[in-house]
Amino acid sequence: MTLALLGLYLAVAGFALPRRLAGSPRLQAHPAAGAALWLALMASFLVALLLAAHHATEPFAHEPAGLAGLIPHAEPAAPLAPHTHDWWLLAAAAAGLGAVVAAVGVRAGRVRRRHRAVLDLVAVRDRRWDALVLEHTHPTVYCLPGRRPRVVVSRGALDLLDERQLAAAVAHEREHIRGRHHLFRLPADAFALFLGRLPLARRGRAEVALLLEMAADDAALARVSRSELASALCALATSPAPPGGALGVASTGVLTRVRRLARPGVGGRKHQLAWRMGVLATPLLPYLLACAPHP
């Protein structure tokens, strides 16, 4: 019974929900919370996968008792088997996932350090924009996040964009740095590294990247107007992809973001408590299914 429930949950979380959530206007209305929800769903899938594997190999090692089985009994009527094996399983899974995320982060950090070293040699600092100007004719604006962040503007972007458009593009990149969005992309990249063919991994990684771009758009609107940011995105739409470990203002979902900026109500803060509760509860769902009492 428990294994069947977990199998059903894996099918829903891994295949059905990603198709339903991808491009959801509700998630795009709250992009930071939407990205967190995708990451919580990935964590939930891993928990369900490990619990299903555990129940498949040791079907009689765990006697489901509902949530009451997690609460110590003051006067137990009979000796109770400790529920320690699932906690050890989850702890080992968390450690393994943390190691994978750390490895992906170390690799991305190494790429960023190499690129930053090259930029410090060949680029010139522009004090007006507090950015590095790269002598390249192709228009591009991107940032290198991390401990020593950089905002990079090419000479082509300086020639193409007017002052307000450039201010919008730079503000967007500074919000990426301020929000540490590169850290939110690491779990999605690590999840896709091993489960890339799974719809949750493939679509989730792309959706997290898009939603974080939208979150930076929303934060930048405190400094620039929607029209200025949208026009900057359109002007930079043909920019090449930024180097590994970098985040580019026009590297992801430009058309979708421009359409979103044209709609009213971008960046609303309604129902934030409900979003947070949903993000916190999602990874716990598989464990609650595994603890469900037998009828």
Residue pairs with C-beta under 8 A, 6 or more apart in sequence:
1 292
1 294
1 295
2 55
2 62
2 64
2 289
2 290
2 292
3 52
3 55
3 56
3 59
5 289
5 290
5 292
6 48
6 51
6 52
6 55
6 286
6 289
6 290
7 52
9 48
9 285
9 286
9 289
10 45
10 48
10 49
10 52
13 41
13 44
13 45
13 48
13 200
14 45
14 198
14 199
14 200
15 198
15 199
15 200
17 41
17 200
18 41
18 199
18 200
18 202
18 203
18 204
19 199
19 203
21 27
21 37
21 38
21 41
21 203
21 207
22 203
22 206
22 207
23 207
23 256
24 34
26 34
27 33
27 34
27 37
27 38
27 207
27 211
28 34
28 211
28 214
28 256
28 260
29 265
29 266
29 268
30 268
30 271
30 272
30 275
31 211
31 212
31 213
31 214
31 215
31 218
32 179
32 211
32 212
32 215
33 272
33 275
33 276
33 279
34 207
34 211
35 184
35 207
35 208
35 211
35 212
35 215
36 184
36 275
36 279
37 275
37 278
37 279
37 282
38 188
38 204
38 207
38 208
38 211
39 184
39 187
39 188
39 204
39 208
40 278
40 279
40 280
40 282
40 283
41 200
41 204
41 282
42 187
42 188
42 191
42 200
42 201
42 204
43 97
43 187
43 282
43 283
44 282
44 283
44 284
44 285
44 286
45 200
46 93
46 97
46 191
47 90
47 93
47 283
47 286
47 287
48 285
48 286
48 289
50 89
50 90
50 93
51 86
51 89
51 286
51 287
51 289
51 290
54 61
54 62
54 85
54 86
54 89
55 62
55 290
58 85
61 85
62 83
62 85
62 86
62 290
63 69
63 81
64 290
64 291
64 292
64 293
64 294
65 291
65 293
66 291
66 292
66 293
67 288
67 291
69 83
69 291
70 83
70 291
73 80
86 287
86 290
90 287
97 187
97 190
100 190
100 193
100 194
101 186
101 187
101 190
103 190
104 186
104 189
104 190
104 193
105 183
105 186
108 182
108 186
108 189
108 244
108 245
109 146
109 245
111 243
111 244
111 245
112 144
112 145
112 146
112 244
112 245
112 246
113 146
115 144
115 243
115 244
115 245
115 246
116 144
116 146
116 148
116 150
119 132
119 134
119 144
119 150
119 152
120 132
122 134
122 135
123 132
123 133
123 134
123 135
123 152
124 132
124 133
124 135
125 131
125 132
125 133
126 132
126 133
126 153
129 151
129 153
129 166
129 170
130 151
131 150
131 151
131 152
131 153
131 170
132 150
132 151
132 152
132 153
133 153
133 154
133 155
133 158
134 152
134 153
134 154
134 155
135 154
135 155
136 154
136 155
136 156
137 154
137 155
137 156
138 154
138 156
138 239
138 240
139 154
139 156
139 157
139 159
139 160
139 161
139 235
139 236
139 238
139 239
140 152
140 153
140 154
140 156
140 157
140 236
140 239
140 240
140 242
140 248
140 250
141 151
141 152
141 153
141 154
141 157
141 166
141 169
141 170
141 172
141 173
141 232
141 236
141 239
141 248
141 249
141 250
142 151
142 152
142 173
142 242
142 246
142 247
142 248
142 249
142 251
143 149
143 150
143 151
143 152
143 173
143 174
143 176
143 177
143 246
143 247
144 150
144 152
144 245
144 246
145 176
145 177
145 180
145 181
145 182
145 245
145 246
145 247
146 182
146 245
149 177
151 170
151 173
151 174
151 177
152 246
153 166
153 169
153 170
157 166
157 169
157 236
158 166
160 235
160 236
161 169
161 232
161 235
161 236
164 224
164 225
164 228
165 228
165 231
165 232
165 235
166 232
167 223
167 224
167 228
168 220
168 223
168 224
168 225
168 228
168 229
168 231
168 232
169 229
169 232
169 236
169 249
169 250
171 220
171 223
171 224
171 229
172 216
172 217
172 220
172 229
172 232
172 249
173 216
173 247
173 249
174 220
175 215
175 216
175 219
175 220
176 182
176 212
176 216
176 247
178 219
179 212
179 215
179 216
179 219
181 212
181 215
181 216
181 247
182 245
182 247
184 208
184 212
185 208
185 209
185 212
188 204
188 205
188 208
188 209
189 205
191 200
191 201
191 204
191 205
192 201
192 202
192 204
192 205
194 201
195 201
196 202
209 252
209 253
210 252
210 253
210 256
210 257
213 251
213 252
213 253
213 257
214 253
214 257
214 260
216 247
217 229
217 257
217 260
217 261
217 266
218 266
218 267
220 229
221 229
221 266
221 267
226 261
226 262
226 266
229 261
230 257
230 258
230 261
230 262
232 249
232 250
233 249
233 250
233 254
233 257
233 258
233 261
234 254
234 258
236 249
236 250
236 254
237 250
237 254
239 248
239 249
239 250
239 251
241 248
241 251
242 248
242 251
260 266
